[in-house]
Amino acid sequence: MTIVQAVHTIDLSVREIVPVGQDLTGNPASTFSVPHKTRTLGPSSTPAVTKKVAVAFTLAAGTFTLNLTSVTEGDLTTAVDLTGLRVVQFKLVAAAANTADLVCDGTGANGYDLWGAALTLNPGRVCGMYSPDQTGTTDPTPWPVVAAGVRDIVFTSTHATAQGEILITAG
């Protein structure tokens, strides 16, 4: 399979109505927004995106380990190996049916550390991130290169069979 394009979009806008008597500017409605960000990446972009892994998982006895050097996706029989590549984008979803938080941690033995600490997602929550610069020029700590000792993302929960999905692009 060949990666053609990976698009990551972030957008947030909030509109509120100011109660009567608190409107000091004559404008009862205000809109606050975070600037729209869209990154379209592919094999020839900087950073390049040349591989992806997409995994829906169910914890066994409260844990699941994603080994980035050998990821089997769905019905595919050949594992995807991200060795020598850096994660560029990821999206993590904790299933809404989970009865406890889903914890994602890459700081343990052989860990692939994306954020410096464990990330906790409540049931139904979504988290997505991308690294803007894999060279360290504008991003002072680019995500690490996947290798034998830097490969595992561990998911845990007190809900022994919690479920989640993760989509990762790398290059």
C-alpha positions as CSV (number, residue, x, y, z in Angstrom):
1,M,0.0,0.0,0.0
2,T,1.1,3.5,-0.8
3,I,0.3,6.6,1.3
4,V,-1.1,9.3,-0.9
5,Q,-2.2,11.9,1.6
6,A,-2.8,12.3,5.4
7,V,-4.9,15.3,6.5
8,H,-5.0,16.5,10.1
9,T,-7.5,19.3,11.0
10,I,-8.0,21.1,14.2
11,D,-10.8,23.7,14.6
12,L,-12.7,25.1,17.6
13,S,-15.2,27.9,17.7
14,V,-17.5,29.0,20.5
15,R,-20.3,31.5,20.2
16,E,-22.0,32.9,23.3
17,I,-24.8,35.4,24.1
18,V,-24.0,37.9,26.9
19,P,-26.9,38.3,29.4
20,V,-28.9,41.5,29.2
21,G,-27.4,44.1,31.5
22,Q,-23.8,42.7,31.1
23,D,-23.4,43.8,27.5
24,L,-20.9,46.7,27.8
25,T,-20.1,47.0,24.1
26,G,-23.5,47.0,22.5
27,N,-22.9,43.6,21.0
28,P,-24.8,40.8,22.8
29,A,-23.1,38.0,21.0
30,S,-19.4,37.1,21.0
31,T,-17.4,34.4,19.1
32,F,-14.1,33.0,20.3
33,S,-12.1,30.7,18.1
34,V,-8.8,29.0,17.8
35,P,-7.3,29.5,14.4
36,H,-8.2,26.7,12.0
37,K,-5.2,24.4,11.4
38,T,-5.0,21.9,8.6
39,R,-1.9,19.9,7.7
40,T,-1.8,17.8,4.5
41,L,1.1,15.5,4.4
42,G,2.3,12.7,2.1
43,P,5.5,11.0,0.9
44,S,7.1,14.2,-0.5
45,S,6.0,16.6,2.3
46,T,8.1,17.8,5.2
47,P,7.8,15.8,7.4
48,A,7.1,12.9,5.1
49,V,4.3,10.4,5.8
50,T,5.1,7.1,4.3
51,K,3.4,4.5,6.5
52,K,0.3,4.3,8.7
53,V,-1.1,1.9,11.3
54,A,-4.8,1.8,12.2
55,V,-5.7,-0.5,15.1
56,A,-9.0,-1.1,16.9
57,F,-8.1,-2.9,20.1
58,T,-9.7,-4.6,23.2
59,L,-7.7,-4.8,26.4
60,A,-7.0,-8.3,27.8
61,A,-7.0,-8.4,31.6
62,G,-6.8,-4.6,31.6
63,T,-3.8,-4.1,29.2
64,F,-2.8,-3.9,25.6
65,T,0.6,-3.2,24.2
66,L,1.0,-1.7,20.7
67,N,4.5,-2.6,19.4
68,L,5.3,-0.1,16.6
69,T,7.9,-2.5,15.1
70,S,5.2,-5.1,14.3
71,V,1.6,-3.9,14.0
72,T,-1.0,-6.1,12.4
73,E,-4.0,-4.2,11.2
74,G,-7.5,-5.8,11.0
75,D,-7.6,-8.5,8.4
76,L,-4.1,-7.8,7.0
77,T,-1.7,-10.7,7.4
78,T,1.5,-8.8,7.0
79,A,2.6,-6.7,10.0
80,V,3.5,-3.0,9.5
81,D,7.0,-2.1,10.8
82,L,7.7,1.5,11.6
83,T,11.4,0.9,12.5
84,G,13.5,3.9,11.5
85,L,10.6,6.3,11.2
86,R,9.1,8.9,13.5
87,V,5.5,9.2,14.3
88,V,4.1,12.3,12.6
89,Q,0.4,12.2,13.6
90,F,-1.8,10.2,15.8
91,K,-5.4,10.0,16.8
92,L,-6.6,8.0,19.8
93,V,-10.3,7.2,20.6
94,A,-11.5,5.7,23.9
95,A,-14.8,3.8,23.2
96,A,-17.9,5.4,24.7
97,A,-19.0,2.1,26.1
98,N,-15.9,1.8,28.3
99,T,-16.8,1.9,32.0
100,A,-13.5,3.4,33.1
101,D,-10.8,5.7,31.8
102,L,-8.3,4.4,29.1
103,V,-4.7,5.2,30.0
104,C,-2.1,5.4,27.2
105,D,1.5,5.4,28.3
106,G,4.8,5.3,26.3
107,T,7.2,5.9,29.2
108,G,7.9,2.3,30.3
109,A,10.5,-0.2,29.2
110,N,10.9,0.0,25.4
111,G,8.3,2.9,25.5
112,Y,7.5,5.2,22.6
113,D,7.0,8.5,24.5
114,L,4.7,10.9,22.6
115,W,3.9,13.3,25.4
116,G,6.2,12.8,28.4
117,A,3.6,11.2,30.8
118,A,0.6,8.9,30.7
119,L,-2.4,10.3,28.8
120,T,-5.8,9.5,30.3
121,L,-9.0,9.5,28.2
122,N,-12.5,9.3,29.7
123,P,-14.9,7.0,27.9
124,G,-15.9,8.5,24.5
125,R,-13.0,11.0,24.4
126,V,-10.8,11.6,21.4
127,C,-7.2,13.0,21.4
128,G,-5.2,13.9,18.2
129,M,-1.8,15.4,17.8
130,Y,0.8,16.0,15.2
131,S,4.5,17.0,15.4
132,P,5.0,20.1,13.4
133,D,8.7,19.6,12.8
134,Q,10.6,16.3,13.0
135,T,14.0,17.9,12.7
136,G,14.1,19.8,16.0
137,T,14.3,23.2,14.2
138,T,11.0,24.6,15.4
139,D,9.8,21.8,17.6
140,P,12.4,21.4,20.3
141,T,11.7,17.8,21.1
142,P,10.8,15.9,17.9
143,W,9.2,12.5,18.6
144,P,11.7,9.7,18.7
145,V,12.7,7.3,15.9
146,V,11.0,3.9,16.3
147,A,13.6,1.2,17.2
148,A,13.9,-2.0,19.2
149,G,14.2,-0.1,22.5
150,V,11.7,2.7,21.6
151,R,8.6,1.0,20.3
152,D,5.8,0.2,22.8
153,I,2.7,2.2,23.6
154,V,0.8,0.5,26.5
155,F,-2.9,0.9,27.1
156,T,-4.4,0.1,30.5
157,S,-7.8,0.5,32.3
158,T,-9.6,-0.8,35.4
159,H,-12.2,-1.9,32.8
160,A,-10.5,-5.2,31.9
161,T,-11.9,-5.3,28.4
162,A,-11.9,-1.6,27.5
163,Q,-11.7,-0.7,23.8
164,G,-10.1,1.9,21.8
165,E,-8.8,2.9,18.3
166,I,-5.5,4.4,17.3
167,L,-4.5,5.8,13.9
168,I,-0.8,6.7,13.5
169,T,1.1,8.1,10.5
170,A,4.9,7.9,10.3
171,G,7.7,8.9,8.0
